[in-house]
Amino acid sequence: MKRTAKGIEEILGNIPKELQNETNLCFDISDRIDLLMREKGLSKKQFADALGRRPSEITKWLSGQHNFTVSTLAMLSTFFGKPIITVN
């Protein structure tokens, strides 16, 4: 039996563009939060304690799989004193 390897482009081509964009945004947001935490020298536990959240929630945020509300993004922007996302 012959096996064929699919290229990443072929695999991604089967995923709707909207879902690709959503996934990219989720990872961009989690990367931004991680960067801002590192800039402040915060561990997940310290960050969670400062926000009154559980460390498991912070882990979910940093996984790139959390669907943030505008309210949460605004709260995080206020906490860090820097935007989490920008809208052009």
Disulfide bonds with the S-S distance in Angstrom:
none
